Amino acid sequence: MNDKEFYKIVTSQGSSEIVEKKSRFIANVFPVENQQQAEEKIAEITKKYWDARHNCYAYVIGINGENTRCSDNGEPSGTAGKPILEVINGSGLTNTLVIVTRYFGGVLLGTGGLVRAYTQAAQAGIADAEVGQMVYSQLLTLEVAYNMVNNVQYYLGQNNVSIADSRYEANVQFDICVKEAEVKRIVEGLIQKCEGQIKIFERDKGYYLDVQEID
């Protein structure tokens, strides 16, 4: 059994904007797999908002969030990058980059005001992104004759197991991801439901996106 059953990621880009005392705070949220991807996105956003006063950011990368970095990009120390990082960590996310761009509105916010503004912007950006859960699972391929398709689909539906891929050829093949602790029960249940008329092939174990909706 892997030591970490699941971790949360953003699966799509998110963006949002807040205004605080005439300053605009534009948050952009990206899924990133490694530091190079994060740095490329930071460079891209910095170029896009070249006329902004600040492009502050934070990212968390790795299954256990082992690679983190944040930048105040000219704001007073600890008022931008760290609050953004705390929002990411507070959301339980990894492989996530949040960049908050600030267009200065002419009114000083003070350190407390900056912390609040960058925190709220980061929260709004993440709220706009889609969040998914990577679950340590066993990938299984099921092969059945056409007359057993309904049996398989019904059983999987009853047990909240989603079909990752389907192939309709001479027989029908379904790829499914099953949590490691559930493999034995699901396999036995499928064999019983199909009266033994099913072939089940074990594929790779690893982290797969859980397509079931999560909180």
PyMOL commands that set and color helices and strands:
alter all, ss='L'
color gray80, all
select helices_A, chain A and resi 35-48+81-90+110-128+146-158+180-193
alter helices_A, ss='H'
color red, helices_A
select strands_A, chain A and resi 6-10+14-20+23-31+54-61+67-71+96-103+131-144+163-168+172-179+199-210
alter strands_A, ss='S'
color yellow, strands_A
deselect
rebuild
show_as cartoon
